[in-house]
Amino acid sequence: MADEQSPGMTELSQDLSRIREDLGKLTETVGLLVSGTGEAVRGRVRSAVEETRHNLGETAETVVNTGREYAEGAACGLRDAGGRIEASIERHPLAAVMIAAALGLVVGMVSRQDGR
């Protein structure tokens, strides 16, 4: 009776046997990678690294170009806004002087309070 195993023990024994087989296969595979066959794998890894490096370079270039386009668009928008402000000042010079005087008064009051 001691020689008979319960179903759970039999199953465990079979699982351990399969794990031993898998470890043997894994050891064999690692041995092949380390030996001459490993050179092919290293070549594939090297190729994948180079491709990734190339893709990252392209992505970085795209990001830089997009940033440059946004910066140029913002600069163009600022120039346009400046032109509209100048045109408004030319059309309404008295209003421009009054706005400038009011801003000067506000800045003066704020700076005077900071000095206290």
Secondary structure, 3 states (H helix, E strand, C coil): CCCCCCHHHHHHHHHHHHHHHHHHHHHHHHHHHHCCCHHHHHHHHHHHHHHHHHHHHHHHHHHHHHHHHHHHHHHHHHHHHHHHHHHHHHHCHHHHHHHHHHHHHHHHHHHHHHCC
